[in-house]
Amino acid sequence: MVPKVKLWSRQLNAAITERHRYAAHVAFEAVLGWEFEWCTHEELRANENTVCIQYGGPQSEAPKGVEWIPDSGLLNAKGVQDISLNWSDASLTPGAIRLPFGVKDEETGGVHSDWLSWVFWMASRMEEQVEHQEGFRDDLGRFKGSQSLAHKEGWLPYPIVEKCIRIWAKNSTVSIPLRQKYSVEPTIDVDSAYAYRFKGWKLTLAASANDLIRGRWSRLIERPLVLLGWRADPYDTYAWLERAHENVALRARYFFLLSDRGRYDRGVPWYASQLRTCIQSLRQSAAIGIHPGFAAHDAADDASMHHEIERLAGVLNERVVVSRQHYLLQRFPESWKRLERLGITSDHSLGYADVVGFRAGMSRPFRAYDMTEECIMDIVLHPIAVMDATLMRYLKLSPKEALERVRQLSSHVKEVEGVMVLLWHNESVSDRWEWQGWMGFYQEVLEAVVLDKNGITLDS
């Protein structure tokens, strides 16, 4: 029988907002897999399968056997707020770490954390929607993880929301089992399906001329050898990737870029028949999603992204409902709203480019929240733990250093029995150019994150 949580708001009684429902969705449904209900005071009846929580009011007024969380007021508010951090006492917070949204107990003087508001703030990404954050964004307009509160507080390497909630649940409901199952999800972004092949004679000539100007002699020599079929294309790594996934009994998901060509969208032309063949071949052993292009993300209307989604739907002969944004481009909540309008129900873009870790403090999927309309959205977000380009380009780690970083992330996900999502690219296992020496690294990563994935217990 699924455990149930009954919550009562001391301040609002029956006037529950969408923010209250969303915070409870993330904390109890997404993290614990429990049912929840906001109810009246009279309905608070704890039993062996029900946990009761009073939200707000003095702790001394919470009935016996009823858990208590202070109310800082955030869930009663509307719109994006640049919060003034009021830190709780670590000793009065699940997980024994200080959290924002502290509320002082006038009777004892202790500062307790309104951790339900913290869950809402983390999951809704309110932090990234505050205006006048130019210094917090990179040249592509992406919010930098290095500027996030999670990075500054040292939370980012942990699914910190899950960790704190599970510790609270374990300490509050010892008789209710928390056991879930750690899982690994490899995902592959295909920005450029092939290094040389199937790009047409105009693009091929232009690329060759560019190689000549830049003195890239090895590419200039290799290109015709590949085009004549005498040598394999460096980015044609799909069979190798699928063998690597099969060796650890994992099924991958590939995200294909099918945009019109542009400054940041430079893959194989979407109309190339060989690209279509590649996608159709991979769908036999892997899942397929759309990788909306840079220009489509920045477009004033939905038309460009709609065309890209329809292109993939035509290849697969089925509706496309899963996406990941090219360059992890995201503007909250506008990006989510556009995807939702276009029929996307599941997005896998929730991660930072410049640092590894958990952007919303979550490894598990959860629903998005629209702060302009103040409503829970239908689209489900799938957080990313680590991206190959982050390790090599941004953090400038060696493969050995990067493997240790991935192992640390994996251990934190195992601790909460969460979902370890890997973001890789077909070219990063080519063992060519900037990725030389990184091909075997991916095999080591897969073995490391899958190893001992059973039998993990939560440390309180």
Secondary structure by P-SEA (a helix, b strand, c coil): cbbbbbbbcccccccccaaaaaaaaaaccccccbbbbbcccccccccccbbbbbcccccccccccbbbbbbccccccccccccccccccccccccccccccccccccccbbbbaaaaaaaaaaaccccccccccccccccccccccccccccccccccaaaaaaaaaaaaacccccccbbbbbbbbbbbcccccccccccaaaaaaaaaaaaaacaaaaaaaaaaaaaccccccccaaaaaaaaaaaabbbbbbbbbbccccccccccccccaaaaaaaaaaaccbbbbbbccccccccccaaaaaaaaaaaaaaacccccbbbcccccccaaaaaaaaaaacccccccccccccccccccccbbbbbbbccccccccbbbbbbccccccccccccccaaaaaaaaaaaaaaaaaacbbbbbbbcccccccccccccccaaaaaaaaaaacccccccccc
